[in-house]
Amino acid sequence: MPHDSSPTPPAPATRAEAAAARRMTPAAKSDVRSALERHDRRITWMDVLRGTSILLVILHHTTQIVAYRVDDVPEVFAFISAFFAPYRMPMLMFLSGLLVAGSLKRPAGEYIWGKVRRILWPIVVWTLVYAAAEMVADPSQVKYMPWELGFWNTYLWFMQFIFAYYIIALVIRWVPIWVVMVVPFAAAFVIPGDLELLQRFLYLMPFFFLGAFIEKYWNTYARLISARLAWVLIVIPVAVAVYSGLDDIWVRAAGDERGGGLWYEPWAAVPAMLGILILVRLAATIPEVRWLAPVRFVGRYSLIYYVSHYPVFAALGWIAMKVGITNAGVGLIVIFSVTVAISTVFALLGRRMPGSLLFELPRRMWPQRKA
């Protein structure tokens, strides 16, 4: 045990004093940075952000299925969906990029296998689940076979993007991060609008690598945007979100039923990035309070919630139509609540074998040979 000649500070009298003492220690400033590098523990404020984003994704999709199966949802819910549009998926991408440097410290084979077993595998499993559900619900709507590209064009596009970004991060690990941010951002402006999925891929890619960039310079970032300054600057992400929500109202009022909002528009990336940087800095100061435990749980098992929620709420929307629910507000609350509840059951089952096979392959697929 190393000897420490420094005087021992007096013991804190209360829990509040103990927490304050931990915040004042020199190691506290680099705690997030070291945790990001080592991947050695949960970073609870990241779970809060991830969990909040996933719940907003489920709410958005619930709004869509209720409008499709039941009736037009109250305008406030359409506004909420557009309000959070600049941050919902981009925040998930940013948080994934924030962890990529820790993953890249592993050998390339181990790195790739980790992404295959935890990202590619659930993509395959839940694409098959989704396709089977579609076949049962309405066989006439089945247009593609597994060997066709259209078969894989599902709600799992987000995870397909994540997998591609992780592989790109490995292949071009020696390229400066700013290059991988600027090039796709510029390319998104020249991609034709009918190539919507490619444009979305290029739009979200800078958010992923922005996370990787901030991880590399976390201490500088935290110093430039202090928590106090972030509270002043919060007006920026709020203003961006309000504009997105209002734009949706204006577009619908003009007669376009598709609505508006800042949905993967290339010019919207910069204000969305600025807003995310401010929100993340504020989130890093969130204490580990008990009432946020459910949100942290969703964030910890965000992959399970994401892959399982879509088939669940789609089935619930179909059931709501069959039983004759006509009140969109009631349908939305019920479908959202039941979807989260069922996804939580999946999260509980997915922590152990054999339920975990729905969401990831075992770390070791075969027994280790004895010497």
C-alpha positions as CSV (number, residue, x, y, z in Angstrom):
1,M,0.0,0.0,0.0
2,P,1.5,3.4,-1.0
3,H,2.3,5.8,1.8
4,D,0.6,9.2,1.8
5,S,2.2,11.8,3.9
6,S,-0.5,14.5,3.3
7,P,-2.6,15.3,6.4
8,T,-5.9,13.5,6.7
9,P,-8.8,15.9,6.3
10,P,-11.5,15.9,8.9
11,A,-14.4,13.5,8.3
12,P,-17.5,15.1,6.9
13,A,-20.3,15.4,9.4
14,T,-23.2,14.9,7.0
15,R,-23.9,13.3,3.6
16,A,-24.2,16.7,2.0
17,E,-20.7,17.6,3.2
18,A,-19.4,14.3,2.0
19,A,-20.9,14.9,-1.5
20,A,-19.5,18.4,-1.5
21,A,-16.1,17.1,-0.6
22,R,-16.1,14.6,-3.4
23,R,-17.0,17.4,-5.9
24,M,-14.1,19.5,-4.6
25,T,-11.4,16.8,-5.0
26,P,-9.0,17.3,-7.9
27,A,-9.9,13.8,-9.2
28,A,-13.5,14.8,-9.6
29,K,-12.8,17.0,-12.6
30,S,-11.1,14.1,-14.5
31,D,-13.5,11.5,-13.2
32,V,-15.8,11.6,-16.3
33,R,-12.8,11.7,-18.6
34,S,-11.2,8.6,-17.0
35,A,-14.4,6.7,-16.9
36,L,-14.9,7.4,-20.6
37,E,-11.4,6.2,-21.3
38,R,-11.6,3.0,-19.3
39,H,-15.3,2.0,-19.7
40,D,-15.0,0.9,-16.1
41,R,-18.4,2.0,-14.7
42,R,-21.7,3.5,-15.5
43,I,-21.8,7.2,-16.1
44,T,-25.2,7.9,-14.6
45,W,-25.9,11.3,-16.3
46,M,-25.4,9.6,-19.7
47,D,-28.0,7.0,-18.7
48,V,-30.4,9.9,-17.9
49,L,-29.9,11.5,-21.3
50,R,-30.1,8.2,-23.1
51,G,-33.1,7.1,-21.2
52,T,-34.9,10.4,-21.9
53,S,-34.1,10.2,-25.6
54,I,-35.5,6.6,-25.8
55,L,-38.7,7.5,-24.0
56,L,-39.1,10.4,-26.4
57,V,-38.6,8.0,-29.4
58,I,-41.3,5.7,-28.0
59,L,-43.6,8.7,-27.5
60,H,-43.0,9.9,-31.1
61,H,-43.7,6.5,-32.6
62,T,-46.8,6.1,-30.4
63,T,-48.1,9.4,-31.7
64,Q,-47.6,8.1,-35.3
65,I,-49.4,4.8,-34.7
66,V,-52.3,6.4,-32.9
67,A,-52.8,8.9,-35.8
68,Y,-52.7,5.9,-38.2
69,R,-54.8,3.4,-36.3
70,V,-57.2,5.5,-34.1
71,D,-57.6,9.2,-35.0
72,D,-55.7,12.4,-35.3
73,V,-53.8,13.1,-32.1
74,P,-54.2,16.4,-30.2
75,E,-51.9,19.0,-31.7
76,V,-49.9,19.3,-28.5
77,F,-48.4,15.9,-29.1
78,A,-47.5,16.7,-32.7
79,F,-45.8,19.9,-31.3
80,I,-43.9,17.8,-28.7
81,S,-42.6,15.4,-31.3
82,A,-41.4,18.3,-33.5
83,F,-40.1,20.2,-30.4
84,F,-37.7,17.4,-29.5
85,A,-36.8,16.5,-33.1
86,P,-33.4,18.3,-33.2
87,Y,-32.2,16.4,-30.2
88,R,-33.9,13.0,-29.9
89,M,-31.8,10.8,-32.3
90,P,-28.8,13.2,-32.6
91,M,-28.4,12.9,-28.8
92,L,-28.3,9.1,-29.0
93,M,-25.7,9.4,-31.7
94,F,-23.6,11.9,-29.7
95,L,-23.6,9.7,-26.6
96,S,-22.5,6.6,-28.7
97,G,-19.6,8.6,-30.1
98,L,-18.7,9.8,-26.6
99,L,-17.8,6.2,-25.8
100,V,-16.0,5.1,-29.0
101,A,-12.5,6.1,-27.8
102,G,-12.7,3.6,-24.9
103,S,-13.8,0.8,-27.3
104,L,-11.0,1.6,-29.8
105,K,-8.4,0.9,-27.1
106,R,-9.3,-2.8,-27.5
107,P,-7.7,-5.1,-30.2
108,A,-9.4,-4.7,-33.5
109,G,-10.8,-8.3,-33.5
110,E,-12.3,-7.8,-30.0
111,Y,-13.7,-4.4,-31.0
112,I,-15.4,-5.8,-34.1
113,W,-16.8,-8.8,-32.3
114,G,-18.2,-6.6,-29.6
115,K,-20.1,-4.6,-32.2
116,V,-21.3,-7.7,-34.1
117,R,-22.6,-9.4,-30.9
118,R,-24.2,-6.3,-29.4
119,I,-25.4,-4.3,-32.5
120,L,-25.5,-6.5,-35.6
121,W,-27.0,-9.5,-33.9
122,P,-30.1,-7.7,-32.5
123,I,-30.5,-6.0,-35.9
124,V,-30.8,-9.5,-37.5
125,V,-33.0,-11.0,-34.8
126,W,-35.5,-8.1,-34.5
127,T,-35.7,-7.6,-38.3
128,L,-36.9,-11.2,-38.5
129,V,-39.3,-10.6,-35.6
130,Y,-40.7,-7.5,-37.2
131,A,-41.0,-9.2,-40.6
132,A,-42.8,-12.2,-39.0
133,A,-45.2,-9.9,-37.3
134,E,-46.0,-8.1,-40.5
135,M,-46.6,-11.4,-42.2
136,V,-49.1,-12.5,-39.5
137,A,-50.9,-9.1,-39.5
138,D,-51.2,-8.6,-43.2
139,P,-49.5,-11.1,-45.6
140,S,-50.4,-8.9,-48.6
141,Q,-48.0,-6.2,-47.4
142,V,-45.0,-8.4,-47.5
143,K,-43.0,-7.3,-50.5
144,Y,-39.4,-8.4,-49.8
145,M,-37.5,-11.5,-49.0
146,P,-34.5,-11.6,-46.6
147,W,-32.0,-11.6,-49.5
148,E,-33.4,-8.3,-50.8
149,L,-32.2,-4.9,-49.6
150,G,-35.8,-3.7,-48.9
151,F,-36.3,-6.4,-46.3
152,W,-33.8,-4.7,-44.0
153,N,-35.2,-1.2,-44.4
154,T,-37.0,-1.1,-41.1
155,Y,-37.1,1.0,-37.9
156,L,-33.7,-0.5,-37.0
157,W,-32.0,2.0,-39.4
158,F,-30.7,3.8,-36.3
159,M,-28.7,0.7,-35.2
160,Q,-27.5,0.1,-38.7
161,F,-26.1,3.6,-38.7
162,I,-24.5,3.1,-35.3
163,F,-22.8,-0.1,-36.5
164,A,-21.5,1.6,-39.6
165,Y,-20.1,4.6,-37.6
166,Y,-18.3,2.2,-35.3
167,I,-16.7,0.4,-38.2
168,I,-15.8,3.7,-39.9
169,A,-14.2,4.9,-36.6
170,L,-12.0,1.8,-36.6
171,V,-11.0,2.0,-40.3
172,I,-10.1,5.7,-40.3
173,R,-8.9,5.9,-36.7
174,W,-5.8,7.8,-37.8
175,V,-7.8,10.5,-39.7
176,P,-8.4,13.7,-37.6
177,I,-11.9,13.6,-36.1
178,W,-12.8,17.1,-37.5
179,V,-12.4,15.7,-41.0
180,V,-15.0,12.9,-40.3
181,M,-17.3,15.6,-39.0
182,V,-17.0,18.2,-41.8
183,V,-17.0,15.9,-44.8
184,P,-20.4,14.2,-44.2
185,F,-21.9,17.5,-43.1
186,A,-20.9,19.1,-46.4
187,A,-22.0,16.0,-48.4
188,A,-25.4,16.1,-46.8
189,F,-26.1,19.4,-48.7
190,V,-25.5,17.9,-52.1
191,I,-27.3,14.6,-51.7
192,P,-30.7,14.6,-53.6
193,G,-33.7,14.8,-51.4
194,D,-35.1,11.6,-52.7
195,L,-32.1,9.7,-51.2
196,E,-33.6,10.4,-47.8
197,L,-31.9,7.5,-45.9
198,L,-28.4,8.4,-47.2
199,Q,-29.0,12.1,-46.3
200,R,-30.0,11.0,-42.8
201,F,-26.9,8.9,-42.6
202,L,-24.7,11.8,-43.5
203,Y,-26.6,14.2,-41.2
204,L,-26.2,12.0,-38.1
205,M,-22.6,11.0,-38.7
206,P,-21.1,14.4,-37.5
207,F,-23.1,14.0,-34.2
208,F,-21.4,10.6,-33.6
209,F,-17.9,12.0,-34.2
210,L,-18.6,15.2,-32.4
211,G,-19.1,12.9,-29.4
212,A,-15.7,11.3,-30.1
213,F,-14.2,14.8,-30.4
214,I,-15.6,16.0,-27.1
215,E,-14.4,12.8,-25.3
216,K,-10.9,13.6,-26.5
217,Y,-11.0,17.2,-25.2
218,W,-13.5,16.7,-22.4
219,N,-11.6,18.7,-19.8
220,T,-11.2,21.6,-22.1
221,Y,-14.9,21.5,-23.1
222,A,-15.9,21.4,-19.4
223,R,-13.7,24.3,-18.7
224,L,-14.9,26.5,-21.6
225,I,-18.6,25.8,-20.9
226,S,-18.9,25.8,-17.2
227,A,-22.0,24.6,-15.6
228,R,-23.0,28.2,-14.7
229,L,-22.4,29.4,-18.2
230,A,-24.4,26.4,-19.5
231,W,-27.4,27.5,-17.5
232,V,-27.2,30.9,-19.1
233,L,-26.8,29.4,-22.6
234,I,-29.8,27.0,-22.2
235,V,-31.8,29.5,-24.0
236,I,-30.2,28.4,-27.2
237,P,-31.3,24.7,-27.2
238,V,-34.7,25.8,-26.0
239,A,-35.0,28.3,-28.8
240,V,-34.0,25.7,-31.4
241,A,-36.6,23.3,-30.0
242,V,-39.4,25.9,-30.0
243,Y,-38.6,26.9,-33.6
244,S,-38.8,23.3,-34.6
245,G,-42.2,22.9,-32.9
246,L,-43.6,26.1,-34.4
247,D,-42.3,25.2,-37.8
248,D,-44.3,22.0,-37.6
249,I,-47.5,24.1,-36.8
250,W,-46.8,26.5,-39.6
251,V,-46.3,23.8,-42.2
252,R,-49.5,22.0,-41.2
253,A,-51.4,25.2,-41.2
254,A,-50.2,25.8,-44.8
255,G,-51.9,22.5,-45.8
256,D,-48.9,20.0,-45.7
257,E,-50.1,17.1,-43.5
258,R,-46.6,15.7,-43.3
259,G,-45.7,18.6,-41.0
260,G,-42.5,20.4,-40.5
261,G,-39.8,20.7,-37.8
262,L,-36.1,20.2,-37.9
263,W,-36.0,16.6,-39.1
264,Y,-32.5,15.8,-40.5
265,E,-32.3,19.1,-42.5
266,P,-28.6,19.7,-43.1
267,W,-28.8,23.4,-42.3
268,A,-30.2,22.4,-38.9
269,A,-27.2,20.4,-37.8
270,V,-25.1,23.3,-36.4
271,P,-27.8,24.7,-34.0
272,A,-28.7,21.2,-33.0
273,M,-25.0,20.4,-32.2
274,L,-24.6,23.6,-30.2
275,G,-27.8,22.8,-28.3
276,I,-26.5,19.2,-27.5
277,L,-23.2,20.6,-26.3
278,I,-25.0,22.8,-23.8
279,L,-27.5,20.1,-22.7
280,V,-24.7,17.6,-22.2
281,R,-22.7,20.0,-20.1
282,L,-25.7,20.6,-17.9
283,A,-26.5,16.9,-17.7
284,A,-23.0,16.2,-16.4
285,T,-23.9,18.0,-13.2
286,I,-27.1,15.9,-12.6
287,P,-26.8,14.2,-9.1
288,E,-27.6,10.6,-8.8
289,V,-31.1,11.2,-7.3
290,R,-33.4,8.3,-6.6
291,W,-36.4,9.7,-8.6
292,L,-34.4,9.5,-11.8
293,A,-33.7,5.8,-11.3
294,P,-36.4,4.7,-13.8
295,V,-35.0,6.9,-16.5
296,R,-31.5,5.6,-15.7
297,F,-32.8,2.1,-16.0
298,V,-34.2,2.8,-19.5
299,G,-30.9,4.4,-20.5
300,R,-28.9,1.5,-19.2
301,Y,-31.0,-0.9,-21.3
302,S,-31.7,1.5,-24.1
303,L,-30.9,-1.0,-26.9
304,I,-33.5,-3.5,-25.5
305,Y,-36.1,-0.7,-25.3
306,Y,-35.3,0.5,-28.8
307,V,-35.4,-2.9,-30.6
308,S,-38.5,-4.2,-28.7
309,H,-40.7,-1.1,-28.6
310,Y,-41.6,-0.9,-32.3
311,P,-43.2,-4.4,-32.7
312,V,-45.0,-3.9,-29.4
313,F,-46.6,-0.5,-30.1
314,A,-47.5,-1.6,-33.7
315,A,-49.3,-4.6,-32.3
316,L,-51.1,-2.4,-29.7
317,G,-52.1,0.1,-32.3
318,W,-53.6,-2.8,-34.4
319,I,-55.5,-4.1,-31.3
320,A,-56.8,-0.6,-30.5
321,M,-58.2,-0.4,-34.0
322,K,-59.8,-3.8,-33.7
323,V,-61.5,-3.1,-30.3
324,G,-62.8,0.2,-31.6
325,I,-60.9,2.8,-29.5
326,T,-61.8,6.1,-31.0
327,N,-60.4,8.6,-28.5
328,A,-56.8,9.4,-29.7
329,G,-55.8,10.9,-26.3
330,V,-56.8,7.7,-24.4
331,G,-55.2,5.5,-27.1
332,L,-51.9,7.4,-27.0
333,I,-51.6,7.3,-23.2
334,V,-52.5,3.6,-23.0
335,I,-50.3,2.5,-25.9
336,F,-47.3,4.5,-24.7
337,S,-47.7,3.2,-21.1
338,V,-48.1,-0.4,-22.1
339,T,-45.3,-0.3,-24.6
340,V,-42.9,1.0,-22.0
341,A,-44.1,-1.6,-19.5
342,I,-43.7,-4.5,-22.0
343,S,-40.3,-3.2,-23.1
344,T,-39.3,-3.1,-19.4
345,V,-40.2,-6.8,-19.1
346,F,-37.9,-7.4,-22.1
347,A,-35.2,-5.5,-20.3
348,L,-35.6,-7.6,-17.2
349,L,-35.6,-10.8,-19.1
350,G,-32.8,-9.7,-21.4
351,R,-30.2,-9.5,-18.6
352,R,-29.9,-13.3,-18.3
353,M,-29.7,-16.3,-20.6
354,P,-31.7,-17.4,-22.6
355,G,-33.6,-14.1,-22.8
356,S,-30.3,-12.2,-23.5
357,L,-30.0,-14.1,-26.8
358,L,-32.7,-11.8,-28.2
359,F,-30.4,-8.8,-27.7
360,E,-26.8,-10.0,-27.8
361,L,-24.6,-13.0,-28.5
362,P,-22.6,-14.5,-25.6
363,R,-19.2,-12.8,-25.1
364,R,-17.5,-16.2,-25.8
365,M,-19.3,-18.4,-28.4
366,W,-17.2,-21.4,-27.7
367,P,-15.4,-22.9,-24.7
368,Q,-11.8,-21.8,-24.2
369,R,-9.5,-24.6,-25.1
370,K,-7.3,-25.9,-22.3
371,A,-3.6,-25.7,-22.7
